[in-house]
Amino acid sequence: MNCHDALLQFDAARPDGSDWNDPELHDARQHLDTCPNCSLAVAQRHAWDLALLNTTANTSVTPPNGLASRLLEALDSHTSTET
């Protein structure tokens, strides 16, 4: 497994790390054992994800009305221009 693929797999993994022992991540985990750059990148990304989860879980801010639909529309328009 190369660095790009390993990082993509960990980016798709759950932020709390609860799926890191799943068979689908086996090769990516093995890559981390031999690649200090990816190991550091995954550790930093994981720490950021957990900090974001903790911050949002302890925040009582209500998102603006229509935010979800605007985000989904933006994603749809972005993906439709790539195909």
Backbone torsions as a table, in degrees:
resi	resn	phi	psi	omega
1	MET	NA	138.8	178.5
2	ASN	-95.3	170.9	-176.1
3	CYS	-59.8	-45.4	-177.4
4	HIS	-57.8	-49.2	-178.1
5	ASP	-66.8	-39.4	178.8
6	ALA	-62.7	-45.2	-179.6
7	LEU	-66.0	-37.3	177.1
8	LEU	-62.5	-41.7	-179.9
9	GLN	-65.1	-40.9	179.3
10	PHE	-72.0	-29.9	175.0
11	ASP	-65.2	-30.3	179.8
12	ALA	-85.3	-11.0	-179.6
13	ALA	-74.6	163.4	179.7
14	ARG	-65.7	138.5	-178.7
15	PRO	-59.9	-27.5	-179.4
16	ASP	-83.4	-2.5	177.6
17	GLY	77.5	8.1	-175.0
18	SER	-67.6	-15.9	179.7
19	ASP	-107.2	9.4	-176.7
20	TRP	-65.8	-19.6	177.9
21	ASN	-92.4	2.4	178.1
22	ASP	-67.1	147.0	-178.8
23	PRO	-57.0	-29.9	-178.8
24	GLU	-63.6	-24.0	-178.9
25	LEU	-100.3	5.2	-176.2
26	HIS	-56.8	-51.2	-178.4
27	ASP	-64.7	-38.4	178.8
28	ALA	-65.6	-39.5	177.5
29	ARG	-65.2	-39.8	177.2
30	GLN	-63.2	-37.4	177.9
31	HIS	-60.9	-40.9	-179.9
32	LEU	-61.3	-31.2	179.7
33	ASP	-66.2	-23.2	-176.3
34	THR	-113.8	-3.5	-176.2
35	CYS	-125.5	101.1	-178.8
36	PRO	-64.1	-31.5	179.8
37	ASN	-65.7	-45.3	178.8
38	CYS	-69.4	-38.0	178.5
39	SER	-59.2	-44.1	178.0
40	LEU	-66.0	-44.2	-179.2
41	ALA	-61.5	-43.7	-179.6
42	VAL	-66.5	-40.5	178.3
43	ALA	-62.2	-42.0	179.4
44	GLN	-67.2	-43.6	179.5
45	ARG	-64.9	-40.7	179.2
46	HIS	-63.4	-43.1	178.3
47	ALA	-62.6	-41.7	179.3
48	TRP	-64.7	-44.5	178.9
49	ASP	-59.0	-45.2	179.9
50	LEU	-65.5	-39.3	177.7
51	ALA	-63.0	-41.7	178.3
52	LEU	-65.0	-44.2	177.8
53	LEU	-59.6	-45.9	-179.8
54	ASN	-64.3	-40.1	-179.8
55	THR	-66.0	-47.0	-178.2
56	THR	-69.9	-31.0	179.0
57	ALA	-69.0	-26.0	-177.3
58	ASN	-105.0	19.4	-178.5
59	THR	-116.0	136.6	-179.3
60	SER	-105.5	24.4	179.7
61	VAL	-77.3	133.9	177.8
62	THR	-95.8	128.7	179.0
63	PRO	-65.7	152.7	179.7
64	PRO	-61.3	151.0	177.2
65	ASN	-57.6	134.5	176.0
66	GLY	82.7	1.9	-177.4
67	LEU	-60.3	-46.9	-177.8
68	ALA	-59.7	-45.3	-178.9
69	SER	-67.0	-37.0	177.3
70	ARG	-65.6	-39.6	177.8
71	LEU	-65.2	-43.9	179.3
72	LEU	-64.3	-39.4	176.9
73	GLU	-64.1	-40.8	178.5
74	ALA	-64.5	-41.0	177.6
75	LEU	-64.3	-43.3	178.7
76	ASP	-60.7	-43.4	-178.2
77	SER	-70.3	-33.1	178.6
78	HIS	-68.9	-45.2	-178.0
79	THR	-72.5	-30.1	179.6
80	SER	-72.6	-24.6	177.6
81	THR	-81.7	-15.5	-179.4
82	GLU	-86.9	-17.2	-176.5
83	THR	-92.6	NA	NA
